[in-house]
Amino acid sequence: MGRLANVSGRAAAIAFQKAGWVALGQVGSHLVLVKSGVRANLSIPLHKELSVGTLRALIRNAGLTVDEVLDLI
């Protein structure tokens, strides 16, 4: 398992987009991503650095593993 420290919201959004998620729009400081066939949306805060818990929750909701996301970043 890799390290999730110091990942920005923008970098996380790009990684999820590489995994097939599509940007639906932005609401305030959050980017909303959707994926065909998945009921849940991802709401990624576009902060300078995401907390580890927030990033882990996004990864879990996307149905990915930590290593898969770190390979995409």
PDB file of N, H, CA, C and O in Angstrom:
ATOM      1  N   MET A   1       0.847  -1.176   0.000  1.00  0.00           N
ATOM      2  CA  MET A   1       0.000   0.000   0.000  1.00  0.00           C
ATOM      3  C   MET A   1       0.889   1.233   0.000  1.00  0.00           C
ATOM      4  O   MET A   1       1.869   1.303   0.741  1.00  0.00           O
ATOM      5  N   GLY A   2       0.550   2.177  -0.812  1.00  0.00           N
ATOM      6  H   GLY A   2      -0.247   2.120  -1.414  1.00  0.00           H
ATOM      7  CA  GLY A   2       1.331   3.400  -0.942  1.00  0.00           C
ATOM      8  C   GLY A   2       0.933   4.451   0.067  1.00  0.00           C
ATOM      9  O   GLY A   2       0.080   4.225   0.925  1.00  0.00           O
ATOM     10  N   ARG A   3       1.556   5.588  -0.050  1.00  0.00           N
ATOM     11  H   ARG A   3       2.248   5.771  -0.748  1.00  0.00           H
ATOM     12  CA  ARG A   3       1.278   6.697   0.851  1.00  0.00           C
ATOM     13  C   ARG A   3       0.337   7.684   0.189  1.00  0.00           C
ATOM     14  O   ARG A   3       0.463   7.983  -0.999  1.00  0.00           O
ATOM     15  N   LEU A   4      -0.599   8.181   0.961  1.00  0.00           N
ATOM     16  H   LEU A   4      -0.702   7.939   1.926  1.00  0.00           H
ATOM     17  CA  LEU A   4      -1.595   9.110   0.445  1.00  0.00           C
ATOM     18  C   LEU A   4      -1.338  10.545   0.870  1.00  0.00           C
ATOM     19  O   LEU A   4      -2.158  11.421   0.594  1.00  0.00           O
ATOM     20  N   ALA A   5      -0.232  10.805   1.528  1.00  0.00           N
ATOM     21  H   ALA A   5       0.434  10.093   1.753  1.00  0.00           H
ATOM     22  CA  ALA A   5       0.029  12.153   2.015  1.00  0.00           C
ATOM     23  C   ALA A   5       0.353  13.097   0.859  1.00  0.00           C
ATOM     24  O   ALA A   5       0.900  12.683  -0.163  1.00  0.00           O
ATOM     25  N   ASN A   6       0.014  14.346   1.035  1.00  0.00           N
ATOM     26  H   ASN A   6      -0.431  14.683   1.865  1.00  0.00           H
ATOM     27  CA  ASN A   6       0.349  15.429   0.106  1.00  0.00           C
ATOM     28  C   ASN A   6      -0.232  15.250  -1.295  1.00  0.00           C
ATOM     29  O   ASN A   6       0.451  15.500  -2.288  1.00  0.00           O
ATOM     30  N   VAL A   7      -1.483  14.821  -1.376  1.00  0.00           N
ATOM     31  H   VAL A   7      -2.038  14.618  -0.569  1.00  0.00           H
ATOM     32  CA  VAL A   7      -2.169  14.728  -2.665  1.00  0.00           C
ATOM     33  C   VAL A   7      -3.157  15.884  -2.735  1.00  0.00           C
ATOM     34  O   VAL A   7      -4.000  16.040  -1.852  1.00  0.00           O
ATOM     35  N   SER A   8      -3.053  16.688  -3.776  1.00  0.00           N
ATOM     36  H   SER A   8      -2.368  16.562  -4.493  1.00  0.00           H
ATOM     37  CA  SER A   8      -3.964  17.826  -3.914  1.00  0.00           C
ATOM     38  C   SER A   8      -5.300  17.358  -4.483  1.00  0.00           C
ATOM     39  O   SER A   8      -5.397  16.277  -5.063  1.00  0.00           O
ATOM     40  N   GLY A   9      -6.310  18.172  -4.312  1.00  0.00           N
ATOM     41  H   GLY A   9      -6.231  19.051  -3.841  1.00  0.00           H
ATOM     42  CA  GLY A   9      -7.619  17.866  -4.869  1.00  0.00           C
ATOM     43  C   GLY A   9      -7.588  17.803  -6.379  1.00  0.00           C
ATOM     44  O   GLY A   9      -8.253  16.961  -6.983  1.00  0.00           O
ATOM     45  N   ARG A  10      -6.827  18.680  -6.989  1.00  0.00           N
ATOM     46  H   ARG A  10      -6.287  19.364  -6.498  1.00  0.00           H
ATOM     47  CA  ARG A  10      -6.706  18.711  -8.453  1.00  0.00           C
ATOM     48  C   ARG A  10      -6.054  17.421  -8.962  1.00  0.00           C
ATOM     49  O   ARG A  10      -6.509  16.850  -9.954  1.00  0.00           O
ATOM     50  N   ALA A  11      -4.983  16.955  -8.286  1.00  0.00           N
ATOM     51  H   ALA A  11      -4.614  17.419  -7.480  1.00  0.00           H
ATOM     52  CA  ALA A  11      -4.304  15.717  -8.690  1.00  0.00           C
ATOM     53  C   ALA A  11      -5.224  14.509  -8.514  1.00  0.00           C
ATOM     54  O   ALA A  11      -5.225  13.601  -9.345  1.00  0.00           O
ATOM     55  N   ALA A  12      -6.004  14.499  -7.434  1.00  0.00           N
ATOM     56  H   ALA A  12      -6.003  15.237  -6.759  1.00  0.00           H
ATOM     57  CA  ALA A  12      -6.946  13.403  -7.211  1.00  0.00           C
ATOM     58  C   ALA A  12      -8.020  13.394  -8.294  1.00  0.00           C
ATOM     59  O   ALA A  12      -8.390  12.330  -8.787  1.00  0.00           O
ATOM     60  N   ALA A  13      -8.520  14.567  -8.667  1.00  0.00           N
ATOM     61  H   ALA A  13      -8.219  15.432  -8.266  1.00  0.00           H
ATOM     62  CA  ALA A  13      -9.548  14.657  -9.709  1.00  0.00           C
ATOM     63  C   ALA A  13      -9.017  14.126 -11.036  1.00  0.00           C
ATOM     64  O   ALA A  13      -9.729  13.416 -11.746  1.00  0.00           O
ATOM     65  N   ILE A  14      -7.789  14.459 -11.375  1.00  0.00           N
ATOM     66  H   ILE A  14      -7.211  15.037 -10.798  1.00  0.00           H
ATOM     67  CA  ILE A  14      -7.186  13.980 -12.625  1.00  0.00           C
ATOM     68  C   ILE A  14      -7.036  12.459 -12.587  1.00  0.00           C
ATOM     69  O   ILE A  14      -7.272  11.789 -13.592  1.00  0.00           O
ATOM     70  N   ALA A  15      -6.645  11.913 -11.437  1.00  0.00           N
ATOM     71  H   ALA A  15      -6.453  12.458 -10.620  1.00  0.00           H
ATOM     72  CA  ALA A  15      -6.493  10.462 -11.309  1.00  0.00           C
ATOM     73  C   ALA A  15      -7.833   9.756 -11.496  1.00  0.00           C
ATOM     74  O   ALA A  15      -7.905   8.739 -12.186  1.00  0.00           O
ATOM     75  N   PHE A  16      -8.897  10.287 -10.889  1.00  0.00           N
ATOM     76  H   PHE A  16      -8.839  11.113 -10.329  1.00  0.00           H
ATOM     77  CA  PHE A  16     -10.216   9.667 -11.042  1.00  0.00           C
ATOM     78  C   PHE A  16     -10.717   9.794 -12.478  1.00  0.00           C
ATOM     79  O   PHE A  16     -11.402   8.898 -12.972  1.00  0.00           O
ATOM     80  N   GLN A  17     -10.389  10.881 -13.147  1.00  0.00           N
ATOM     81  H   GLN A  17      -9.832  11.608 -12.746  1.00  0.00           H
ATOM     82  CA  GLN A  17     -10.789  11.034 -14.545  1.00  0.00           C
ATOM     83  C   GLN A  17     -10.060  10.022 -15.421  1.00  0.00           C
ATOM     84  O   GLN A  17     -10.634   9.522 -16.388  1.00  0.00           O
ATOM     85  N   LYS A  18      -8.818   9.714 -15.104  1.00  0.00           N
ATOM     86  H   LYS A  18      -8.351  10.120 -14.318  1.00  0.00           H
ATOM     87  CA  LYS A  18      -8.089   8.675 -15.842  1.00  0.00           C
ATOM     88  C   LYS A  18      -8.728   7.307 -15.627  1.00  0.00           C
ATOM     89  O   LYS A  18      -8.609   6.422 -16.475  1.00  0.00           O
ATOM     90  N   ALA A  19      -9.410   7.133 -14.490  1.00  0.00           N
ATOM     91  H   ALA A  19      -9.507   7.851 -13.802  1.00  0.00           H
ATOM     92  CA  ALA A  19     -10.067   5.863 -14.168  1.00  0.00           C
ATOM     93  C   ALA A  19     -11.471   5.783 -14.755  1.00  0.00           C
ATOM     94  O   ALA A  19     -12.188   4.814 -14.505  1.00  0.00           O
ATOM     95  N   GLY A  20     -11.872   6.786 -15.533  1.00  0.00           N
ATOM     96  H   GLY A  20     -11.290   7.573 -15.736  1.00  0.00           H
ATOM     97  CA  GLY A  20     -13.159   6.715 -16.211  1.00  0.00           C
ATOM     98  C   GLY A  20     -14.238   7.633 -15.681  1.00  0.00           C
ATOM     99  O   GLY A  20     -15.340   7.655 -16.229  1.00  0.00           O
ATOM    100  N   TRP A  21     -13.964   8.387 -14.639  1.00  0.00           N
ATOM    101  H   TRP A  21     -13.069   8.369 -14.193  1.00  0.00           H
ATOM    102  CA  TRP A  21     -14.938   9.332 -14.103  1.00  0.00           C
ATOM    103  C   TRP A  21     -14.920  10.593 -14.958  1.00  0.00           C
ATOM    104  O   TRP A  21     -13.877  10.977 -15.486  1.00  0.00           O
ATOM    105  N   VAL A  22     -16.080  11.238 -15.093  1.00  0.00           N
ATOM    106  H   VAL A  22     -16.928  10.926 -14.664  1.00  0.00           H
ATOM    107  CA  VAL A  22     -16.225  12.417 -15.946  1.00  0.00           C
ATOM    108  C   VAL A  22     -16.680  13.591 -15.087  1.00  0.00           C
ATOM    109  O   VAL A  22     -17.566  13.445 -14.245  1.00  0.00           O
ATOM    110  N   ALA A  23     -16.072  14.754 -15.303  1.00  0.00           N
ATOM    111  H   ALA A  23     -15.352  14.873 -15.987  1.00  0.00           H
ATOM    112  CA  ALA A  23     -16.441  15.956 -14.552  1.00  0.00           C
ATOM    113  C   ALA A  23     -17.821  16.431 -14.993  1.00  0.00           C
ATOM    114  O   ALA A  23     -18.050  16.702 -16.172  1.00  0.00           O
ATOM    115  N   LEU A  24     -18.737  16.528 -14.030  1.00  0.00           N
ATOM    116  H   LEU A  24     -18.551  16.308 -13.072  1.00  0.00           H
ATOM    117  CA  LEU A  24     -20.085  17.014 -14.295  1.00  0.00           C
ATOM    118  C   LEU A  24     -20.148  18.524 -14.134  1.00  0.00           C
ATOM    119  O   LEU A  24     -20.887  19.198 -14.852  1.00  0.00           O
ATOM    120  N   GLY A  25     -19.382  19.054 -13.203  1.00  0.00           N
ATOM    121  H   GLY A  25     -18.782  18.507 -12.619  1.00  0.00           H
ATOM    122  CA  GLY A  25     -19.362  20.489 -12.966  1.00  0.00           C
ATOM    123  C   GLY A  25     -18.710  20.788 -11.639  1.00  0.00           C
ATOM    124  O   GLY A  25     -18.227  19.891 -10.947  1.00  0.00           O
ATOM    125  N   GLN A  26     -18.704  22.050 -11.298  1.00  0.00           N
ATOM    126  H   GLN A  26     -19.096  22.778 -11.861  1.00  0.00           H
ATOM    127  CA  GLN A  26     -18.085  22.482 -10.059  1.00  0.00           C
ATOM    128  C   GLN A  26     -19.105  23.252  -9.250  1.00  0.00           C
ATOM    129  O   GLN A  26     -19.802  24.121  -9.772  1.00  0.00           O
ATOM    130  N   VAL A  27     -19.187  22.926  -7.963  1.00  0.00           N
ATOM    131  H   VAL A  27     -18.620  22.220  -7.539  1.00  0.00           H
ATOM    132  CA  VAL A  27     -20.067  23.630  -7.042  1.00  0.00           C
ATOM    133  C   VAL A  27     -19.177  24.204  -5.948  1.00  0.00           C
ATOM    134  O   VAL A  27     -18.690  23.474  -5.084  1.00  0.00           O
ATOM    135  N   GLY A  28     -18.971  25.502  -5.992  1.00  0.00           N
ATOM    136  H   GLY A  28     -19.366  26.095  -6.693  1.00  0.00           H
ATOM    137  CA  GLY A  28     -18.069  26.137  -5.036  1.00  0.00           C
ATOM    138  C   GLY A  28     -16.654  25.633  -5.236  1.00  0.00           C
ATOM    139  O   GLY A  28     -16.090  25.762  -6.322  1.00  0.00           O
ATOM    140  N   SER A  29     -16.078  25.057  -4.184  1.00  0.00           N
ATOM    141  H   SER A  29     -16.537  24.952  -3.302  1.00  0.00           H
ATOM    142  CA  SER A  29     -14.705  24.555  -4.284  1.00  0.00           C
ATOM    143  C   SER A  29     -14.669  23.043  -4.499  1.00  0.00           C
ATOM    144  O   SER A  29     -13.618  22.422  -4.334  1.00  0.00           O
ATOM    145  N   HIS A  30     -15.806  22.442  -4.868  1.00  0.00           N
ATOM    146  H   HIS A  30     -16.659  22.946  -5.003  1.00  0.00           H
ATOM    147  CA  HIS A  30     -15.876  20.999  -5.065  1.00  0.00           C
ATOM    148  C   HIS A  30     -16.163  20.658  -6.524  1.00  0.00           C
ATOM    149  O   HIS A  30     -17.048  21.243  -7.148  1.00  0.00           O
ATOM    150  N   LEU A  31     -15.410  19.713  -7.054  1.00  0.00           N
ATOM    151  H   LEU A  31     -14.691  19.237  -6.547  1.00  0.00           H
ATOM    152  CA  LEU A  31     -15.619  19.209  -8.408  1.00  0.00           C
ATOM    153  C   LEU A  31     -16.454  17.939  -8.302  1.00  0.00           C
ATOM    154  O   LEU A  31     -16.117  17.039  -7.534  1.00  0.00           O
ATOM    155  N   VAL A  32     -17.540  17.857  -9.067  1.00  0.00           N
ATOM    156  H   VAL A  32     -17.814  18.589  -9.692  1.00  0.00           H
ATOM    157  CA  VAL A  32     -18.427  16.699  -9.034  1.00  0.00           C
ATOM    158  C   VAL A  32     -18.112  15.816 -10.238  1.00  0.00           C
ATOM    159  O   VAL A  32     -18.133  16.268 -11.383  1.00  0.00           O
ATOM    160  N   LEU A  33     -17.816  14.537  -9.950  1.00  0.00           N
ATOM    161  H   LEU A  33     -17.799  14.170  -9.020  1.00  0.00           H
ATOM    162  CA  LEU A  33     -17.508  13.569 -10.996  1.00  0.00           C
ATOM    163  C   LEU A  33     -18.580  12.489 -11.020  1.00  0.00           C
ATOM    164  O   LEU A  33     -19.090  12.093  -9.972  1.00  0.00           O
ATOM    165  N   VAL A  34     -18.923  12.011 -12.214  1.00  0.00           N
ATOM    166  H   VAL A  34     -18.509  12.333 -13.065  1.00  0.00           H
ATOM    167  CA  VAL A  34     -19.898  10.936 -12.380  1.00  0.00           C
ATOM    168  C   VAL A  34     -19.279   9.854 -13.260  1.00  0.00           C
ATOM    169  O   VAL A  34     -18.323  10.100 -13.996  1.00  0.00           O
ATOM    170  N   LYS A  35     -19.849   8.643 -13.169  1.00  0.00           N
ATOM    171  H   LYS A  35     -20.626   8.443 -12.571  1.00  0.00           H
ATOM    172  CA  LYS A  35     -19.384   7.538 -14.009  1.00  0.00           C
ATOM    173  C   LYS A  35     -20.592   6.721 -14.424  1.00  0.00           C
ATOM    174  O   LYS A  35     -21.453   6.406 -13.602  1.00  0.00           O
ATOM    175  N   SER A  36     -20.650   6.383 -15.686  1.00  0.00           N
ATOM    176  H   SER A  36     -19.951   6.638 -16.354  1.00  0.00           H
ATOM    177  CA  SER A  36     -21.751   5.598 -16.216  1.00  0.00           C
ATOM    178  C   SER A  36     -21.811   4.242 -15.511  1.00  0.00           C
ATOM    179  O   SER A  36     -20.796   3.559 -15.373  1.00  0.00           O
ATOM    180  N   GLY A  37     -23.001   3.865 -15.070  1.00  0.00           N
ATOM    181  H   GLY A  37     -23.825   4.420 -15.181  1.00  0.00           H
ATOM    182  CA  GLY A  37     -23.185   2.586 -14.405  1.00  0.00           C
ATOM    183  C   GLY A  37     -22.947   2.617 -12.909  1.00  0.00           C
ATOM    184  O   GLY A  37     -23.113   1.598 -12.238  1.00  0.00           O
ATOM    185  N   VAL A  38     -22.562   3.759 -12.373  1.00  0.00           N
ATOM    186  H   VAL A  38     -22.427   4.587 -12.918  1.00  0.00           H
ATOM    187  CA  VAL A  38     -22.317   3.894 -10.935  1.00  0.00           C
ATOM    188  C   VAL A  38     -23.312   4.903 -10.379  1.00  0.00           C
ATOM    189  O   VAL A  38     -23.437   6.012 -10.898  1.00  0.00           O
ATOM    190  N   ARG A  39     -24.021   4.515  -9.319  1.00  0.00           N
ATOM    191  H   ARG A  39     -23.919   3.614  -8.897  1.00  0.00           H
ATOM    192  CA  ARG A  39     -25.044   5.398  -8.760  1.00  0.00           C
ATOM    193  C   ARG A  39     -24.459   6.593  -8.014  1.00  0.00           C
ATOM    194  O   ARG A  39     -25.033   7.682  -8.028  1.00  0.00           O
ATOM    195  N   ALA A  40     -23.332   6.390  -7.374  1.00  0.00           N
ATOM    196  H   ALA A  40     -22.865   5.506  -7.363  1.00  0.00           H
ATOM    197  CA  ALA A  40     -22.747   7.449  -6.546  1.00  0.00           C
ATOM    198  C   ALA A  40     -21.968   8.452  -7.393  1.00  0.00           C
ATOM    199  O   ALA A  40     -21.393   8.103  -8.424  1.00  0.00           O
ATOM    200  N   ASN A  41     -21.963   9.686  -6.944  1.00  0.00           N
ATOM    201  H   ASN A  41     -22.430   9.969  -6.106  1.00  0.00           H
ATOM    202  CA  ASN A  41     -21.125  10.733  -7.522  1.00  0.00           C
ATOM    203  C   ASN A  41     -19.947  10.963  -6.584  1.00  0.00           C
ATOM    204  O   ASN A  41     -20.042  10.698  -5.385  1.00  0.00           O
ATOM    205  N   LEU A  42     -18.860  11.447  -7.117  1.00  0.00           N
ATOM    206  H   LEU A  42     -18.783  11.663  -8.091  1.00  0.00           H
ATOM    207  CA  LEU A  42     -17.723  11.833  -6.289  1.00  0.00           C
ATOM    208  C   LEU A  42     -17.682  13.347  -6.212  1.00  0.00           C
ATOM    209  O   LEU A  42     -17.740  14.026  -7.237  1.00  0.00           O
ATOM    210  N   SER A  43     -17.583  13.874  -5.016  1.00  0.00           N
ATOM    211  H   SER A  43     -17.536  13.323  -4.183  1.00  0.00           H
ATOM    212  CA  SER A  43     -17.462  15.309  -4.813  1.00  0.00           C
ATOM    213  C   SER A  43     -16.074  15.567  -4.233  1.00  0.00           C
ATOM    214  O   SER A  43     -15.829  15.327  -3.051  1.00  0.00           O
ATOM    215  N   ILE A  44     -15.176  16.055  -5.076  1.00  0.00           N
ATOM    216  H   ILE A  44     -15.375  16.250  -6.037  1.00  0.00           H
ATOM    217  CA  ILE A  44     -13.777  16.215  -4.687  1.00  0.00           C
ATOM    218  C   ILE A  44     -13.498  17.665  -4.323  1.00  0.00           C
ATOM    219  O   ILE A  44     -13.634  18.549  -5.170  1.00  0.00           O
ATOM    220  N   PRO A  45     -13.107  17.929  -3.066  1.00  0.00           N
ATOM    221  CA  PRO A  45     -12.738  19.295  -2.704  1.00  0.00           C
ATOM    222  C   PRO A  45     -11.431  19.683  -3.388  1.00  0.00           C
ATOM    223  O   PRO A  45     -10.445  18.949  -3.315  1.00  0.00           O
ATOM    224  N   LEU A  46     -11.425  20.818  -4.041  1.00  0.00           N
ATOM    225  H   LEU A  46     -12.226  21.414  -4.101  1.00  0.00           H
ATOM    226  CA  LEU A  46     -10.234  21.263  -4.776  1.00  0.00           C
ATOM    227  C   LEU A  46      -9.324  22.071  -3.857  1.00  0.00           C
ATOM    228  O   LEU A  46      -9.027  23.237  -4.117  1.00  0.00           O
ATOM    229  N   HIS A  47      -8.890  21.428  -2.782  1.00  0.00           N
ATOM    230  H   HIS A  47      -9.131  20.481  -2.570  1.00  0.00           H
ATOM    231  CA  HIS A  47      -8.012  22.070  -1.819  1.00  0.00           C
ATOM    232  C   HIS A  47      -6.563  21.798  -2.184  1.00  0.00           C
ATOM    233  O   HIS A  47      -6.256  20.922  -2.994  1.00  0.00           O
ATOM    234  N   LYS A  48      -5.690  22.566  -1.570  1.00  0.00           N
ATOM    235  H   LYS A  48      -5.939  23.277  -0.913  1.00  0.00           H
ATOM    236  CA  LYS A  48      -4.252  22.423  -1.825  1.00  0.00           C
ATOM    237  C   LYS A  48      -3.776  21.017  -1.451  1.00  0.00           C
ATOM    238  O   LYS A  48      -2.950  20.429  -2.150  1.00  0.00           O
ATOM    239  N   GLU A  49      -4.299  20.488  -0.351  1.00  0.00           N
ATOM    240  H   GLU A  49      -4.969  20.966   0.216  1.00  0.00           H
ATOM    241  CA  GLU A  49      -3.939  19.149   0.103  1.00  0.00           C
ATOM    242  C   GLU A  49      -5.172  18.499   0.717  1.00  0.00           C
ATOM    243  O   GLU A  49      -5.827  19.091   1.575  1.00  0.00           O
ATOM    244  N   LEU A  50      -5.492  17.277   0.280  1.00  0.00           N
ATOM    245  H   LEU A  50      -4.959  16.796  -0.416  1.00  0.00           H
ATOM    246  CA  LEU A  50      -6.629  16.548   0.832  1.00  0.00           C
ATOM    247  C   LEU A  50      -6.185  15.788   2.073  1.00  0.00           C
ATOM    248  O   LEU A  50      -5.061  15.291   2.135  1.00  0.00           O
ATOM    249  N   SER A  51      -7.075  15.700   3.064  1.00  0.00           N
ATOM    250  H   SER A  51      -7.988  16.104   3.014  1.00  0.00           H
ATOM    251  CA  SER A  51      -6.751  14.879   4.224  1.00  0.00           C
ATOM    252  C   SER A  51      -6.781  13.415   3.796  1.00  0.00           C
ATOM    253  O   SER A  51      -7.471  13.050   2.844  1.00  0.00           O
ATOM    254  N   VAL A  52      -6.034  12.592   4.499  1.00  0.00           N
ATOM    255  H   VAL A  52      -5.474  12.888   5.272  1.00  0.00           H
ATOM    256  CA  VAL A  52      -5.927  11.180   4.145  1.00  0.00           C
ATOM    257  C   VAL A  52      -7.290  10.500   4.241  1.00  0.00           C
ATOM    258  O   VAL A  52      -7.627   9.673   3.394  1.00  0.00           O
ATOM    259  N   GLY A  53      -8.073  10.837   5.260  1.00  0.00           N
ATOM    260  H   GLY A  53      -7.798  11.509   5.948  1.00  0.00           H
ATOM    261  CA  GLY A  53      -9.394  10.235   5.427  1.00  0.00           C
ATOM    262  C   GLY A  53     -10.336  10.586   4.291  1.00  0.00           C
ATOM    263  O   GLY A  53     -11.091   9.732   3.825  1.00  0.00           O
ATOM    264  N   THR A  54     -10.301  11.830   3.842  1.00  0.00           N
ATOM    265  H   THR A  54      -9.688  12.523   4.221  1.00  0.00           H
ATOM    266  CA  THR A  54     -11.144  12.259   2.722  1.00  0.00           C
ATOM    267  C   THR A  54     -10.755  11.519   1.455  1.00  0.00           C
ATOM    268  O   THR A  54     -11.621  11.052   0.717  1.00  0.00           O
ATOM    269  N   LEU A  55      -9.464  11.410   1.199  1.00  0.00           N
ATOM    270  H   LEU A  55      -8.760  11.790   1.799  1.00  0.00           H
ATOM    271  CA  LEU A  55      -8.999  10.726  -0.006  1.00  0.00           C
ATOM    272  C   LEU A  55      -9.342   9.238   0.036  1.00  0.00           C
ATOM    273  O   LEU A  55      -9.744   8.664  -0.976  1.00  0.00           O
ATOM    274  N   ARG A  56      -9.185   8.615   1.197  1.00  0.00           N
ATOM    275  H   ARG A  56      -8.858   9.081   2.020  1.00  0.00           H
ATOM    276  CA  ARG A  56      -9.547   7.195   1.326  1.00  0.00           C
ATOM    277  C   ARG A  56     -11.040   6.985   1.083  1.00  0.00           C
ATOM    278  O   ARG A  56     -11.430   6.008   0.444  1.00  0.00           O
ATOM    279  N   ALA A  57     -11.872   7.886   1.582  1.00  0.00           N
ATOM    280  H   ALA A  57     -11.556   8.679   2.102  1.00  0.00           H
ATOM    281  CA  ALA A  57     -13.317   7.772   1.366  1.00  0.00           C
ATOM    282  C   ALA A  57     -13.653   7.911  -0.116  1.00  0.00           C
ATOM    283  O   ALA A  57     -14.499   7.178  -0.627  1.00  0.00           O
ATOM    284  N   LEU A  58     -13.004   8.838  -0.808  1.00  0.00           N
ATOM    285  H   LEU A  58     -12.317   9.434  -0.392  1.00  0.00           H
ATOM    286  CA  LEU A  58     -13.229   9.001  -2.243  1.00  0.00           C
ATOM    287  C   LEU A  58     -12.815   7.740  -3.003  1.00  0.00           C
ATOM    288  O   LEU A  58     -13.517   7.299  -3.913  1.00  0.00           O
ATOM    289  N   ILE A  59     -11.685   7.171  -2.628  1.00  0.00           N
ATOM    290  H   ILE A  59     -11.115   7.529  -1.889  1.00  0.00           H
ATOM    291  CA  ILE A  59     -11.200   5.952  -3.287  1.00  0.00           C
ATOM    292  C   ILE A  59     -12.181   4.804  -3.064  1.00  0.00           C
ATOM    293  O   ILE A  59     -12.498   4.064  -3.995  1.00  0.00           O
ATOM    294  N   ARG A  60     -12.659   4.659  -1.837  1.00  0.00           N
ATOM    295  H   ARG A  60     -12.402   5.261  -1.081  1.00  0.00           H
ATOM    296  CA  ARG A  60     -13.616   3.600  -1.515  1.00  0.00           C
ATOM    297  C   ARG A  60     -14.919   3.785  -2.286  1.00  0.00           C
ATOM    298  O   ARG A  60     -15.467   2.819  -2.818  1.00  0.00           O
ATOM    299  N   ASN A  61     -15.421   5.027  -2.349  1.00  0.00           N
ATOM    300  H   ASN A  61     -14.976   5.811  -1.917  1.00  0.00           H
ATOM    301  CA  ASN A  61     -16.669   5.299  -3.068  1.00  0.00           C
ATOM    302  C   ASN A  61     -16.524   5.075  -4.570  1.00  0.00           C
ATOM    303  O   ASN A  61     -17.500   4.751  -5.246  1.00  0.00           O
ATOM    304  N   ALA A  62     -15.319   5.245  -5.091  1.00  0.00           N
ATOM    305  H   ALA A  62     -14.526   5.509  -4.542  1.00  0.00           H
ATOM    306  CA  ALA A  62     -15.075   5.046  -6.520  1.00  0.00           C
ATOM    307  C   ALA A  62     -14.885   3.571  -6.860  1.00  0.00           C
ATOM    308  O   ALA A  62     -14.866   3.205  -8.035  1.00  0.00           O
ATOM    309  N   GLY A  63     -14.744   2.726  -5.845  1.00  0.00           N
ATOM    310  H   GLY A  63     -14.760   3.024  -4.891  1.00  0.00           H
ATOM    311  CA  GLY A  63     -14.547   1.303  -6.086  1.00  0.00           C
ATOM    312  C   GLY A  63     -13.133   0.966  -6.528  1.00  0.00           C
ATOM    313  O   GLY A  63     -12.914  -0.024  -7.224  1.00  0.00           O
ATOM    314  N   LEU A  64     -12.178   1.788  -6.123  1.00  0.00           N
ATOM    315  H   LEU A  64     -12.357   2.593  -5.557  1.00  0.00           H
ATOM    316  CA  LEU A  64     -10.779   1.575  -6.488  1.00  0.00           C
ATOM    317  C   LEU A  64      -9.973   1.219  -5.245  1.00  0.00           C
ATOM    318  O   LEU A  64     -10.478   1.289  -4.125  1.00  0.00           O
ATOM    319  N   THR A  65      -8.724   0.838  -5.452  1.00  0.00           N
ATOM    320  H   THR A  65      -8.314   0.781  -6.363  1.00  0.00           H
ATOM    321  CA  THR A  65      -7.815   0.599  -4.339  1.00  0.00           C
ATOM    322  C   THR A  65      -6.821   1.756  -4.262  1.00  0.00           C
ATOM    323  O   THR A  65      -6.669   2.528  -5.209  1.00  0.00           O
ATOM    324  N   VAL A  66      -6.157   1.857  -3.132  1.00  0.00           N
ATOM    325  H   VAL A  66      -6.281   1.230  -2.363  1.00  0.00           H
ATOM    326  CA  VAL A  66      -5.168   2.916  -2.931  1.00  0.00           C
ATOM    327  C   VAL A  66      -4.061   2.798  -3.975  1.00  0.00           C
ATOM    328  O   VAL A  66      -3.641   3.798  -4.557  1.00  0.00           O
ATOM    329  N   ASP A  67      -3.591   1.580  -4.210  1.00  0.00           N
ATOM    330  H   ASP A  67      -3.932   0.767  -3.738  1.00  0.00           H
ATOM    331  CA  ASP A  67      -2.498   1.386  -5.173  1.00  0.00           C
ATOM    332  C   ASP A  67      -2.917   1.768  -6.586  1.00  0.00           C
ATOM    333  O   ASP A  67      -2.117   2.328  -7.336  1.00  0.00           O
ATOM    334  N   GLU A  68      -4.162   1.471  -6.961  1.00  0.00           N
ATOM    335  H   GLU A  68      -4.812   1.016  -6.352  1.00  0.00           H
ATOM    336  CA  GLU A  68      -4.643   1.851  -8.295  1.00  0.00           C
ATOM    337  C   GLU A  68      -4.628   3.367  -8.470  1.00  0.00           C
ATOM    338  O   GLU A  68      -4.214   3.879  -9.510  1.00  0.00           O
ATOM    339  N   VAL A  69      -5.080   4.070  -7.450  1.00  0.00           N
ATOM    340  H   VAL A  69      -5.417   3.654  -6.605  1.00  0.00           H
ATOM    341  CA  VAL A  69      -5.124   5.532  -7.534  1.00  0.00           C
ATOM    342  C   VAL A  69      -3.714   6.111  -7.543  1.00  0.00           C
ATOM    343  O   VAL A  69      -3.438   7.047  -8.294  1.00  0.00           O
ATOM    344  N   LEU A  70      -2.828   5.574  -6.728  1.00  0.00           N
ATOM    345  H   LEU A  70      -3.052   4.814  -6.118  1.00  0.00           H
ATOM    346  CA  LEU A  70      -1.450   6.081  -6.704  1.00  0.00           C
ATOM    347  C   LEU A  70      -0.748   5.846  -8.035  1.00  0.00           C
ATOM    348  O   LEU A  70       0.101   6.644  -8.431  1.00  0.00           O
ATOM    349  N   ASP A  71      -1.088   4.762  -8.732  1.00  0.00           N
ATOM    350  H   ASP A  71      -1.777   4.113  -8.410  1.00  0.00           H
ATOM    351  CA  ASP A  71      -0.518   4.530 -10.062  1.00  0.00           C
ATOM    352  C   ASP A  71      -1.017   5.566 -11.064  1.00  0.00           C
ATOM    353  O   ASP A  71      -0.313   5.895 -12.019  1.00  0.00           O
ATOM    354  N   LEU A  72      -2.233   6.084 -10.851  1.00  0.00           N
ATOM    355  H   LEU A  72      -2.805   5.816 -10.075  1.00  0.00           H
ATOM    356  CA  LEU A  72      -2.817   7.058 -11.773  1.00  0.00           C
ATOM    357  C   LEU A  72      -2.352   8.484 -11.506  1.00  0.00           C
ATOM    358  O   LEU A  72      -2.429   9.343 -12.384  1.00  0.00           O
ATOM    359  N   ILE A  73      -1.869   8.733 -10.293  1.00  0.00           N
ATOM    360  H   ILE A  73      -1.805   8.035  -9.579  1.00  0.00           H
ATOM    361  CA  ILE A  73      -1.455  10.097  -9.929  1.00  0.00           C
ATOM    362  C   ILE A  73      -0.123  10.425 -10.553  1.00  0.00           C
ATOM    363  O   ILE A  73       0.394  11.527 -10.364  1.00  0.00           O
TER     364      ILE A  73
END
